[in-house]
Amino acid sequence: MVNINDLKQSLLRRLLKRAGYATHDLKPETGSNHLVEVALIAQIRSGMIAPDDYLQPAATRAALDRD
């Protein structure tokens, strides 16, 4: 019996390794796992904070405001 979580973990490791662990370079590979990789990439991106949406910590903002 195939454990789906083990399969996803294996695919995730290969996907991240191919992208050099840079999440902005994630691209699904063509083949039998293409749709699973597309779903994994979508899950990763949905959980990321986009640079435009990132708020600086209050201490950093205060230090910048003083300068």
N, C-alpha and C positions, 0 to 999 in steps of 0.2 A: 504494500500500500504506500502511495506517495504522500508525504506530508506537504501540504500546500505552503505552509509557513517556511519550511526548509527551502522549497523551490523559490519562493519570493526572496528569501535572504540571499540565496546563491545568485539570483538574477540581479538583485540590488548591488551586491559586491562587484559583479562583473561590470555593471552599468557605471558605477562610480569609478572603478579602476580605469575603464576606457576613457572616461572624461578627465582623468588625472585628478579625481576628487574635487573638481571645480564644478559646482552645481550649475553655473551658467552655461557650461559646455555639454550638458546632458542631451544626448540624442539617441532615440531608439534605433536599434539595429534591425535591418530587414531580416525576416526569417520567421520561424514558428513562434518565437516569443515576442514578436513586435508589439502586439496589442497589450501584453502584460507590461512591457517596458514603458509604453505610452502611459498606462495607468499609474505605474510607479513614479514616473517623472511628474505627472499631474499631482500626485499626492505630495511629493517633495516640494514642488513649487507652491502649492496651496498653503503649506506650512511655513514658508519662508517670509521674511520681512523684506519688502522691496526697498531699495535705497531711498526712493522718494517718500516712502511711508515711515521711514525710520526717524524716531524722535531722539534727539541728543539727551543724554542724562542731564538732570537739572544742574549738577555741579559743573559740567562742561559748559552749559549755556551761560551760567553766571560768570564763569571765568572769561568767556568770550565777550560778554557784555561789559566787563570791567576794562578790557583792553581798548 
